[in-house]
Amino acid sequence: MGTIKLARRGQVLEATLEHPGKANAIDRAMLAKLDELVERVQADSGIRVLVLRGTPGGSFSAGADVRDWAPLSPEEFGRDWIAQGNRIFRRFEQLRCPTVAAIEGACFGGGLELALCADLRLASEPARFRFPETGIGAIPGWEGGPRLARIAGRGRALEAVLTGRELDAATALQWGLVNAVHPAERFAAALAALVEQLCAVSPRAAALAKQAIVGEHESESFHARAGREIKASADAETGLRAFFDKRPARF
């Protein structure tokens, strides 16, 4: 049975996928932990950034745990695995704070689907990406195909899903699947620098800007409403004062 270990470092919460012996394959216990993680972040406004990672220097996740879902009936599979998983994944995708998937090794199947729910994906050079599902008579059921299509385009998403092609980190960067690739020996420093950048911005502005991009809403009315809200906030006052004083804002 897998789990997700949490470590709080100041304004940053690090969540590590752990399923020893299974390359962090996602099972039902881990889905439940992911749901609990979402609740914790939503309840704690002091968390400014969430980092999701796998084994340091190793696998992010080999995918969904086939031995966990294979015995399910079609009805149970659709209801308890696919629908429930998608509910949790959507909640994770729409978290108010920035989320970063730190990927250092295999990121396959359901693990890739989870990584695609993060706002940003940082990869080390050994990272690999693949949707193997159609090769075993399954599909990426946690909406990984549509998410990849929005990021990389329909043709590339279809290629990845229908052929099961494995992508190296350089190709993933070319496709836009990841935001940056770093040598393994510089990965930790690059991740720390990115997290520091994300912690430096206005948390309220970040939440509204993310909602504008990720959320489902009528864009024109949302942007007007969000603009009024942020303009009336203490963050806007802090940012404008710093701008006119010609110094960095501290939120």
C-alpha positions in Angstrom: 0.0 0.0 0.0 1.4 3.4 -1.0 1.2 6.7 0.8 2.1 10.4 0.3 4.6 11.8 2.8 4.3 15.5 3.7 7.0 17.9 4.8 6.4 21.6 5.6 9.3 24.0 5.2 8.1 27.5 5.9 5.6 28.5 3.2 6.3 25.4 1.1 4.6 22.1 1.5 6.4 19.1 -0.1 4.4 16.0 -0.9 6.4 12.9 -1.8 4.7 9.9 -3.5 5.9 6.7 -1.8 5.0 3.1 -2.9 8.2 1.1 -2.2 8.8 -1.7 -4.7 6.3 -0.4 -7.2 8.1 2.7 -8.5 5.4 4.9 -6.7 2.5 3.4 -8.6 -0.7 5.1 -7.5 -3.2 2.9 -5.6 -6.5 3.7 -3.8 -4.7 4.6 -0.5 -2.6 7.2 -2.4 -5.7 8.7 -4.0 -7.2 9.1 -0.5 -4.0 10.7 0.7 -4.1 13.1 -2.3 -7.6 14.1 -1.3 -6.4 14.7 2.2 -3.6 16.8 0.8 -5.9 19.0 -1.1 -8.0 19.6 2.1 -4.9 20.5 4.0 -3.7 23.1 1.5 -7.1 24.6 1.1 -7.4 25.0 4.9 -3.9 26.6 5.4 -3.5 30.0 3.7 0.2 30.0 4.9 1.1 27.4 2.3 2.3 29.5 -0.7 3.6 26.6 -2.9 3.0 22.9 -3.1 5.8 20.7 -4.5 4.8 17.2 -5.6 7.6 14.7 -6.2 8.5 11.1 -6.4 11.7 9.3 -5.1 14.5 11.9 -5.1 16.7 11.0 -8.0 14.3 8.2 -9.0 10.8 7.5 -10.3 8.1 10.1 -10.0 5.4 7.4 -10.6 5.2 4.4 -12.8 1.4 4.9 -13.2 -1.7 3.6 -11.7 -1.3 0.3 -9.7 -2.7 -2.3 -12.1 -2.9 -4.9 -9.3 -5.2 -2.5 -7.4 -7.7 -1.8 -10.1 -7.6 -5.0 -12.2 -9.9 -7.0 -9.8 -12.6 -4.3 -9.9 -15.8 -4.9 -11.8 -16.5 -2.6 -14.7 -19.0 -0.7 -12.6 -16.6 -0.4 -9.6 -13.8 0.6 -11.9 -15.8 3.4 -13.5 -17.2 4.7 -10.2 -14.5 4.1 -7.6 -11.4 4.4 -9.7 -12.0 6.6 -12.7 -14.7 9.0 -11.5 -13.3 9.2 -7.9 -9.8 9.7 -9.2 -10.9 12.5 -11.6 -12.8 14.3 -8.8 -9.6 14.3 -6.7 -7.3 15.2 -9.7 -9.6 18.2 -10.6 -9.5 19.5 -7.0 -5.7 19.2 -7.0 -5.5 21.0 -10.4 -7.6 23.9 -9.0 -5.8 24.4 -5.8 -5.5 28.2 -5.0 -1.6 28.1 -4.6 1.0 27.3 -7.3 1.9 23.6 -7.6 5.1 22.2 -9.1 5.7 18.6 -10.1 9.4 17.7 -9.7 10.1 14.9 -12.0 13.5 13.1 -11.9 12.7 9.6 -13.4 9.9 7.6 -14.8 6.6 9.5 -15.1 4.2 7.1 -16.8 0.5 6.5 -17.1 -1.5 7.7 -14.1 1.6 9.3 -12.7 1.9 11.4 -15.8 -1.8 12.3 -15.6 -1.2 13.5 -12.0 1.9 15.5 -13.1 -0.2 17.2 -15.8 -2.5 18.5 -13.1 0.3 20.6 -11.6 0.8 24.2 -12.7 4.4 23.7 -13.6 6.6 20.7 -14.3 10.3 20.7 -13.7 12.3 17.7 -15.1 15.8 16.4 -14.6 17.6 15.0 -17.7 17.0 11.4 -16.8 13.2 11.9 -16.7 11.0 9.8 -19.0 7.3 10.2 -20.0 4.8 7.7 -21.4 1.2 6.8 -21.7 1.3 2.9 -21.9 -2.4 2.3 -21.3 -3.6 1.3 -24.8 -1.0 -1.4 -24.9 -2.8 -3.2 -22.1 -6.4 -2.6 -23.3 -6.9 0.5 -21.2 -7.0 4.3 -21.6 -5.6 7.3 -19.6 -8.8 7.6 -17.7 -7.8 10.4 -15.3 -8.1 12.9 -18.2 -4.4 12.9 -19.1 -5.2 12.8 -22.8 -7.2 16.0 -22.9 -4.8 17.8 -20.5 -1.8 16.9 -22.7 -3.8 18.0 -25.8 -4.3 21.5 -24.2 -0.6 21.7 -23.4 1.1 20.1 -26.5 -1.7 20.0 -29.1 -4.1 17.4 -30.3 -1.8 15.7 -32.7 1.0 15.1 -30.2 -1.5 14.0 -27.5 -2.9 11.4 -29.9 0.5 10.3 -30.8 1.5 9.8 -27.2 -1.7 8.0 -26.2 -2.2 5.9 -29.3 1.4 4.7 -29.8 2.6 4.6 -26.2 5.7 6.4 -27.3 8.2 7.2 -24.6 9.5 10.7 -24.5 12.8 11.8 -23.1 13.1 15.0 -21.1 14.4 17.0 -24.1 11.4 16.0 -26.2 9.0 16.7 -23.4 10.5 20.2 -23.2 10.1 20.7 -27.0 6.4 19.6 -26.7 5.8 22.0 -23.8 5.0 19.1 -21.5 7.6 20.4 -19.0 8.6 23.9 -18.3 12.3 23.3 -17.9 14.9 20.5 -17.9 18.0 20.6 -15.7 21.0 18.2 -15.3 20.5 15.9 -12.4 23.3 17.5 -10.3 21.6 20.9 -10.6 18.0 19.8 -10.3 17.6 20.5 -6.6 19.0 24.0 -6.9 16.8 24.8 -9.9 13.7 23.5 -8.0 14.6 25.7 -5.0 15.1 28.7 -7.2 11.7 28.2 -8.9 9.9 27.8 -5.5 11.6 30.9 -4.2 10.3 32.9 -7.2 6.7 31.5 -6.7 6.8 32.4 -3.0 7.8 36.0 -3.8 4.7 37.0 -5.6 1.4 38.2 -4.1 -0.5 35.0 -2.9 -3.9 36.6 -3.6 -2.9 37.7 -7.1 -1.4 34.2 -7.8 -4.6 32.5 -6.7 -6.8 34.8 -8.9 -4.4 34.6 -11.9 -4.4 30.8 -11.6 -8.2 30.7 -11.4 -8.4 32.8 -14.5 -6.3 30.2 -16.4 -7.4 26.9 -14.9 -10.9 27.6 -13.6 -14.2 27.2 -15.5 -15.9 30.5 -15.9 -17.0 33.2 -18.3 -13.8 35.1 -18.8 -14.9 38.7 -19.2 -17.0 38.8 -16.0 -14.5 36.8 -14.0 -11.6 39.1 -14.9 -13.6 42.2 -14.0 -14.7 40.7 -10.6 -11.1 39.4 -9.9 -9.6 42.7 -10.8 -11.9 44.5 -8.3 -11.1 42.0 -5.6 -7.3 42.2 -6.0 -7.3 46.0 -6.4 -9.1 46.2 -3.0 -6.7 43.9 -1.3 -3.7 44.7 1.0 -1.5 42.9 -1.6 -2.3 45.5 -4.2 -1.5 48.3 -1.8 1.8 46.6 -0.9 2.7 46.0 -4.5 1.9 49.5 -5.7 3.7 51.2 -2.9 6.8 49.1 -3.7 6.5 50.0 -7.4 6.4 53.7 -6.7 9.3 53.4 -4.2 11.3 51.5 -6.8 11.9 48.5 -4.6 10.9 44.8 -4.6 7.5 44.1 -3.0 7.4 41.8 0.1 4.1 40.0 0.5 
